[in-house]
Amino acid sequence: MKIPYQEIDPETLEQLIQFFVLREGTDYGEEERSLEEKVADVRKQLENGEAIIVYSELHESVNIVPATN
C-alpha cells in the first residue's frame, strides 16, 4: 500500500527517512556525505515523485522504494 509522504507527521517522516538512510548504508564513493545531506536527498526524491513510501501488511513494515513509472 502506497502512503503519501504528505500524510505522515513531519517528525515521523524525518525519523523514517533517517532510519532508511542508516539502514541502507549507501557508499557514495570518494565523497563522504553527512546524514543530513542523505536525508535531504531522500526527501527531495519523495517530493519529486522519484521515490515512494510503501507499507507491507504481510511484513508489517514501512519502506522507501523507487517509484515505478
Secondary structure as UniProt FT lines:
FT   STRAND          2..3
FT   HELIX           5..7
FT   HELIX           10..24
FT   TURN            29..30
FT   HELIX           35..47
FT   TURN            48..49
FT   STRAND          51..56
FT   TURN            57..60
FT   STRAND          61..66
//
